[in-house]
């Protein structure tokens, strides 16, 4: 029974986290307007996020000594910050031009395409999950959604 509730907790957490992404893009769009640059807005966003994470680490008692273990991580593991910075700066550039809905439809379509490739080939050490018809249909439906949102 406990596992049942844990699964729902993580499902709800994933949905809430997903809901934060377009909200973050809209908020960063306001910050971009204030500072005049999506890259500067992304920098400020990451700075505020870094401070918030540091305060959480201190408040929750996560040992800071574990931070030094990161030196043993692979080069690929260090690129997460670059990927995040690109994502935030790109949304800051896209939202004022395409709107939040179209931007995120396109982002989700891109995410689905990348997930298919990563899963199919087991890239980045994830378990292989080959592309199949239902997965391709999912990406097709997302693409149709993008077209409908763009058109209307």
C-alpha positions in Angstrom: 0.0 0.0 0.0 2.8 2.4 0.8 4.4 1.8 -2.6 1.0 2.7 -4.2 0.9 6.1 -2.5 4.6 6.7 -3.2 4.0 6.2 -6.9 1.1 8.7 -6.9 3.3 11.2 -5.0 6.0 10.9 -7.7 3.4 11.2 -10.5 2.0 14.4 -8.9 5.5 15.7 -8.3 6.3 15.2 -12.0 3.2 16.9 -13.1 3.9 19.9 -10.8 7.5 20.1 -11.9 6.2 20.1 -15.5 3.8 22.9 -14.7 6.7 25.0 -13.4 8.5 25.0 -16.8 6.1 27.2 -18.7 5.6 29.3 -15.6 9.4 29.7 -15.4 9.5 30.7 -19.1 6.8 33.3 -18.6 8.5 34.7 -15.5 11.9 34.8 -17.2 10.2 36.6 -20.1 9.3 39.4 -17.7 12.9 39.4 -16.4 14.2 39.5 -20.0 12.0 42.6 -20.5 13.5 44.2 -17.4 17.2 43.5 -18.2 17.0 43.5 -22.0 18.6 40.1 -22.6 17.4 36.5 -22.4 20.9 35.3 -21.6 21.3 37.9 -18.7 17.8 36.8 -17.5 18.9 33.2 -17.6 22.0 34.1 -15.6 20.0 35.8 -13.0 17.5 32.9 -12.9 20.4 30.4 -12.3 21.9 32.7 -9.7 18.6 32.9 -7.7 18.2 29.1 -8.2 21.7 28.4 -6.9 21.1 30.6 -3.8 17.8 28.8 -3.2 19.4 25.4 -3.5 22.2 26.4 -1.2 19.7 27.5 1.4 17.8 24.3 1.0 21.0 22.2 1.4 21.9 24.1 4.6 18.4 23.9 6.1 18.0 20.2 5.3 21.4 19.2 6.6 22.7 17.7 3.4 26.5 17.3 4.0 28.4 19.8 1.8 31.5 17.5 2.0 29.7 15.3 -0.6 30.0 18.3 -3.0 33.7 17.5 -3.5 32.8 14.0 -4.9 31.7 15.7 -8.1 35.3 15.9 -9.1 35.0 12.2 -9.8 32.1 12.6 -12.2 32.6 12.1 -15.9 32.9 15.1 -18.3 29.4 14.3 -19.6 28.0 14.6 -16.1 29.3 18.2 -15.9 27.4 19.3 -19.1 24.0 19.3 -17.3 24.4 22.9 -16.3 25.3 23.9 -19.9 22.2 22.1 -21.1 20.0 23.8 -18.5 21.5 27.2 -19.3 20.8 26.7 -23.0 17.2 25.6 -22.3 16.4 28.6 -20.1 18.1 31.1 -22.4 16.4 29.6 -25.5 12.9 29.8 -23.8 13.6 33.4 -23.0 14.2 34.0 -26.7 11.3 31.9 -27.9 8.4 32.9 -25.6 8.1 36.5 -26.7 8.2 35.4 -30.4 6.1 32.2 -30.3 4.1 32.4 -27.1 4.3 30.0 -24.2 1.9 27.3 -25.7 3.7 27.0 -29.0 7.1 27.2 -27.4 6.4 24.4 -25.1 4.6 22.3 -27.7 7.8 22.5 -29.8 10.0 21.8 -26.7 7.9 18.8 -25.8 8.1 17.5 -29.4 11.9 17.9 -29.3 12.0 16.2 -25.9 10.0 13.2 -27.3 12.3 12.9 -30.3 15.4 13.0 -28.1 13.9 10.5 -25.7 13.3 8.1 -28.5 16.9 8.3 -29.7 18.4 8.1 -26.2 16.2 5.1 -25.2 16.6 3.3 -28.5 20.4 3.4 -28.5 20.8 3.4 -24.7 22.8 6.7 -24.9 24.1 8.2 -21.7 24.0 4.7 -20.1 20.2 4.5 -19.9 18.6 1.1 -20.4 17.7 0.3 -24.1 14.1 0.7 -24.9 13.6 0.3 -28.6 11.4 2.5 -30.7 8.1 0.9 -31.5 4.8 1.9 -33.1 3.0 3.2 -30.0 6.0 5.4 -29.2 6.1 6.7 -32.7 2.4 7.4 -32.6 2.9 9.4 -29.4 5.4 11.6 -31.1 3.1 11.9 -34.1 0.2 13.0 -31.9 2.4 15.6 -30.2 3.4 16.9 -33.7 -0.2 17.1 -34.7 -0.8 19.0 -31.4 1.9 21.5 -32.3 0.4 22.0 -35.8 -3.1 22.6 -34.2 -1.8 25.1 -31.6 0.3 26.9 -34.2 -2.7 27.1 -36.6 -5.3 28.3 -34.1 
